[in-house]
Amino acid sequence: MRRHIRRRVPFRIAATTGGIALAAALTATATATPGGSGGSGDTPSAAPAGGTHEVEYFSRPGAHPRHTEVPAATPERLTRADRSLSAAEKADDGDVGSVIRKGPVGDKVDVVFIGDGYTASQQEDFHTDLRAKWQEMSAVEPYASYRDLFNVWSVDAVSNQSGVSGDPGKDVVKDTALDSYFWCDDLERLLCVDTDKVESYAAKAPQADLVVVLSNSAKYGGAGYTVTSQVGYDGVATASSDHADSDQVAVHETGHSLGKLADEYVYPDNGTYTGAEPEEANASTLSADQMADQRTKWYRWLGRTSPDGGTVGAYEGGRYYPKGINRPTENSIMRTLGREFSLPGREAMIAGFYRHASVISSPTPTDEPVGRKTTLTVHIPKKASLKWYVDGDEVRSARGRKSITPASLGVRTDGKSHKVKAKATDTTAAVKDPALRKLLKDSRTWKVAR
């Protein structure tokens, strides 16, 4: 997200305080333009040398967000000259573990958790904490209906000390692998990290699509980054390990990174939006009648009851502007943490899942011939249909069967080459856009040995 900045860079950070967090822009030299974007409406001071991250945060639940800037580098007071690990600790540092494996890497959304503030003897605590945090995140729709699309990985980052800087007090400094710290830019609940160090650990995991830094603390706090990384993942979220509400930071952030959704809250001083039609699926300059007439944006959902409450329509205000732009519902998770995704938001999220994952996966390789009696097993989401084909013709009696052999499909030993295809389609009613529904189809094809 970007607001009042002159130079764009592919990085976003969202800050959280008092229980609410939303994504914000990052700039290297964040300079205010007329209108102001400071934390209290004032023009921010000049960025310090080395650049800053522009962040936005809530001072209390339900409050309007405010802006501030944090140094890009770890504050000098938190750096330690000696960060050496013992030989035994080095042996554990960077270990990658498979927490949940639903299918091959590349066929799934691969979520990577990295622990910070866990010593070598506390890595099992980290594993326990990440399982609990993923359980909280994946309980939110549409994650709950699509758990089978996600692989979850752990990366053990061994810290010299247990805990997080700034917990419980501002004067507490801990020597940790990723430099997690509260009181980032004097905001108690803003939990920042060294993103370069995060990337060095994330690179150890296979094809990370989303990264969550779990900091060893019961104190509420977090942040969300959308990054263009060398590793290729969409975003990074930070969360305290032992606070029940910190998962909402990560969920909201994935609305940006996976769903490509806009924020739906406003800044009163921004006035009226006069720009082009936004690209995001949940922001539009059009009224509900105009959407229906032009058959665009979320017109397919108009009048439907949305899971975040109320009816889908065109509610004025969104994307940081109080006027000139509309959002689909009154109050979704893209406006306030703890809410549900709206119907258009859920559609965008599911499409985002499928940009990384496939509706079908199989442990049986497709790049080498299989025998007539080879068992072909496929995995599909609960709402997907499955059809089998031999040389292009469907075998109707095999519909829905997830484990099968070419012989049972009628492939004979006749000296000819044959092909078996499994084709899956997610039939969910939560995605209506035909262009997005194309992402909900895929197939696997095997050549049967002569």
QUIPEVEN-V151764 format. One record per pair of residues at least 6 apart in sequence whose C-alpha atoms are under 8 Angstrom apart, sorted by the first residue. I is the first residue (numbers start at 1). GAP is how many residues later the second one is. Records with the same first field share a line. If there is no record, write none. Layout:
# QUIPEVEN-V151764
I = GAP, GAP
This chain:
# QUIPEVEN-V151764
1 = 11, 22, 23, 24, 261, 262
2 = 6, 22, 23, 24
3 = 22, 34, 317
4 = 27, 28, 29, 30, 31, 32, 33
5 = 22, 25, 26, 27, 28
6 = 24, 25, 26, 27
7 = 20, 21, 22, 23
8 = 18, 19
9 = 17, 18, 19
10 = 16, 216, 217, 218
11 = 14, 15, 16, 214, 215, 216, 217
12 = 11, 12, 13, 14, 212, 213, 214, 215
13 = 10, 11, 12, 13, 40, 41, 42, 210, 211, 212, 213
14 = 7, 8, 9, 10, 11, 41, 42, 43, 209, 210, 211, 239
15 = 6, 7, 8, 9, 40, 41, 42, 43, 174, 175, 176, 207, 208, 209
16 = 6, 40, 41, 42, 173, 174, 175, 205, 206, 207, 233
17 = 40, 41, 42, 43, 170, 171, 172, 173, 203, 204, 205
18 = 40, 41, 42, 43, 171, 202
19 = 39, 41, 42, 201, 202, 226, 227
20 = 37, 38, 40, 41, 42, 229, 316, 317
21 = 36, 37, 201, 202, 227, 228, 231, 316
22 = 34, 35, 43, 202, 227, 230, 231, 241, 312, 315
23 = 32, 33, 200, 201, 202, 229, 230, 233, 240
24 = 30, 31, 32
25 = 28, 29, 30
26 = 26, 27, 28, 29
27 = 24, 25, 26, 27
28 = 22, 23, 24, 25
29 = 18, 22, 23
30 = 16, 17, 21, 22, 23, 24
31 = 13, 15, 16
32 = 11, 12
35 = 234, 235
36 = 6, 7, 8
37 = 6, 7, 29, 30
38 = 6, 28, 29, 30
39 = 17, 27, 28, 29
40 = 26, 27
41 = 25
44 = 24, 25
47 = 22
48 = 23
50 = 21, 22, 23
51 = 20, 21
52 = 17, 18, 19, 20
53 = 16, 17, 18, 19
54 = 13, 14, 15, 16
55 = 12, 13, 14, 15
56 = 9, 10, 11, 12
57 = 8, 9, 10
58 = 6, 7, 8
59 = 6, 7
62 = 274
64 = 202, 203
65 = 202
68 = 117
69 = 116
70 = 114, 115
71 = 114
73 = 121
74 = 105, 119, 120
78 = 87, 95, 96, 97, 101
79 = 96
80 = 95
83 = 77, 92
84 = 76
85 = 75
89 = 31, 69
90 = 68
92 = 28, 64, 66
93 = 27, 63, 64, 65
94 = 61, 62, 63, 64, 107, 110
95 = 59, 60, 61, 62
96 = 57, 58, 59, 60, 108, 109
97 = 56, 57, 58
98 = 53, 54, 55, 56
99 = 32, 52, 53, 54, 55
100 = 50, 51, 52, 53
101 = 49, 50, 51
102 = 6, 46, 47, 48, 49
103 = 48, 258, 259, 260, 276
104 = 257, 258, 259
105 = 46, 101, 102
106 = 101, 250, 251
107 = 42, 249, 250, 251, 252, 253, 254
108 = 41, 42, 43, 248, 249, 250
109 = 40, 41, 42, 100, 101, 244, 247, 248
110 = 40, 41, 42, 43, 96, 97, 98, 99, 100
111 = 39, 40, 41, 42, 97, 98, 99, 100, 101
112 = 40, 41, 42, 43, 90, 93, 96, 97, 98, 99, 100
113 = 17, 39, 40, 41, 42, 98, 99, 100, 101
114 = 40, 41, 42, 43, 84, 87, 88, 97, 98, 99, 100
115 = 11, 40, 41, 42, 98, 99, 100, 101
116 = 41, 42, 43, 47, 48, 60, 61, 62, 63, 64, 97, 98, 99, 100
117 = 41, 42, 43, 44, 45, 46, 47, 57, 58, 59, 60, 63, 98, 99
118 = 7, 8, 39, 40, 41, 42, 43, 44, 45, 58, 98
119 = 39, 40, 41, 42, 43
120 = 38, 39
123 = 33, 35
126 = 88, 90
127 = 27
129 = 112, 113
130 = 84, 111
133 = 108, 114
136 = 111
137 = 6, 110, 111, 113, 114
138 = 6, 9
140 = 111, 200
141 = 199, 200, 205
142 = 204, 207, 208
146 = 235
148 = 232, 233
149 = 204, 208, 209, 210, 232
153 = 52
154 = 51
155 = 46, 47, 49, 50
157 = 20, 21, 44
158 = 18, 19
159 = 16, 17, 18
160 = 15, 16, 17
161 = 13, 14, 15
162 = 12, 13, 14, 54
163 = 11, 13, 52, 53, 54
164 = 9, 10, 12, 15, 16, 17, 18, 51, 52, 53
165 = 7, 8, 9, 10, 14, 15, 16, 17
166 = 6, 7, 15, 16, 17, 22
167 = 14, 15, 50, 52
168 = 51
170 = 12, 13, 18
177 = 20
178 = 15, 16, 17, 19, 20
179 = 13, 14, 15
180 = 11, 12, 13, 14, 35
181 = 9, 10, 11, 12
182 = 6, 7, 8, 9, 10, 39
183 = 6, 7, 8
184 = 6, 7, 8
188 = 33
189 = 31, 32, 33
190 = 31, 32, 33
191 = 30, 31, 32, 47, 48
192 = 30, 31, 46
193 = 45
198 = 15
199 = 30, 32
202 = 6, 9, 29
203 = 28
207 = 24, 25, 26
208 = 23, 24, 25
209 = 23, 24, 25, 26, 147
210 = 23, 24, 25, 26
211 = 22, 24, 25, 26
212 = 24, 25, 26, 27, 38
213 = 23, 24, 25, 26
214 = 24, 25, 26, 27
215 = 23, 24, 25, 26
216 = 24, 25, 26
217 = 23, 24, 25, 26
218 = 22, 23, 24, 25
219 = 21, 23, 24
220 = 19, 20, 23, 25, 26
221 = 18, 19, 25
222 = 15, 16, 17, 18, 24, 27
223 = 14, 15, 16, 26, 27
224 = 11, 12, 13, 14, 25, 26, 29
225 = 10, 11, 12, 28
226 = 8, 9, 10, 27, 30, 31
227 = 6, 7, 8, 9
228 = 6, 7
234 = 23, 24
235 = 18, 19, 22
237 = 12, 13, 16
238 = 11, 12
239 = 7, 8, 10, 11
240 = 6
248 = 89, 90
249 = 88
252 = 81, 82, 85
255 = 6, 7, 79, 90, 94
256 = 6
258 = 91, 94, 95
259 = 86, 89, 90, 91, 92, 93, 94
260 = 20, 21, 88, 89, 92
261 = 19, 20, 21, 73, 84, 87
262 = 18, 19, 20, 21, 57, 72
263 = 55, 56, 57, 71, 72
264 = 18, 19, 53, 54, 55, 56, 63, 68, 70, 71
265 = 52, 53, 54, 55, 56, 69, 70, 71
266 = 51, 52, 53, 54, 55, 56
267 = 53, 54, 55
268 = 53, 54
270 = 50, 51, 52
271 = 50, 51, 52
272 = 49, 50, 51, 52, 53
273 = 48, 49, 50, 51, 52
274 = 50
276 = 9
277 = 7, 8
278 = 6, 7
281 = 16, 17, 63, 64, 67
282 = 15, 16, 45, 46, 62, 63
283 = 35, 36, 42, 43, 44, 45
284 = 13, 41, 42, 43
285 = 39, 40, 41
286 = 28, 39, 40
287 = 27, 39
288 = 11, 14, 25, 26
291 = 6, 7, 8
292 = 7, 8
298 = 30, 46
300 = 132, 133
301 = 11, 42, 43
302 = 9, 10, 11
303 = 8, 9, 10
304 = 7, 8
305 = 6, 7
306 = 6, 23, 36, 37
307 = 33, 34, 35, 36
308 = 21, 23, 24, 25, 31, 32, 33, 34
309 = 20, 21, 22
310 = 19, 20
311 = 18
312 = 16, 17, 31
313 = 14, 15, 16
314 = 12, 13, 14, 15
315 = 11, 12, 13, 14, 15
316 = 6, 7, 8, 9, 10, 11
317 = 6, 7, 8, 9, 10
318 = 7, 8, 9
319 = 6
328 = 14, 16
329 = 13
331 = 8
332 = 7, 8, 9, 10
333 = 6, 7, 8, 9
334 = 7
343 = 87
346 = 84
347 = 83, 84, 85
350 = 81
351 = 80, 85, 86, 88, 89
354 = 85, 86
355 = 84
358 = 82, 83, 84
359 = 21, 22, 25, 65, 66, 67, 81, 82, 83
360 = 18, 19, 20, 21, 63, 64, 82, 83, 84
361 = 17, 18, 19, 83
362 = 14, 15, 16, 17, 82
363 = 14, 15
364 = 12, 13
366 = 78, 79, 80, 81
367 = 79
368 = 78, 79
369 = 77, 78, 79, 80
370 = 76, 77, 78, 79
371 = 35, 77, 78
372 = 33, 34, 35, 39, 40, 41, 76, 77
373 = 32, 33, 34
374 = 31, 32
375 = 28, 29, 30, 31
376 = 26, 27, 28, 29, 30
377 = 25, 26, 27
378 = 24, 25
379 = 23
380 = 44
381 = 45
383 = 43, 44, 45
384 = 40, 41, 42, 43, 44
385 = 14, 15, 39, 40, 41, 42
386 = 13, 14, 15, 16, 36, 37, 38, 39
387 = 7, 8, 9, 11, 12, 13, 35, 36, 37
388 = 6, 7, 8, 10, 11, 32, 33, 34, 35
389 = 6, 31, 32, 33
390 = 19, 20, 21, 28, 29, 30, 31
391 = 27, 28, 29, 30
392 = 27, 29
395 = 14
398 = 11
406 = 14, 42
411 = 7
413 = 37
414 = 36
415 = 35
416 = 34
417 = 30, 31, 32, 33
418 = 29, 30, 31, 32
419 = 26, 27, 28, 29
420 = 25, 26, 27, 28
421 = 22, 23, 24, 25
422 = 21, 22, 23
423 = 18, 19, 20, 21
424 = 17, 18, 19
425 = 15, 16, 17
426 = 14, 15
431 = 6
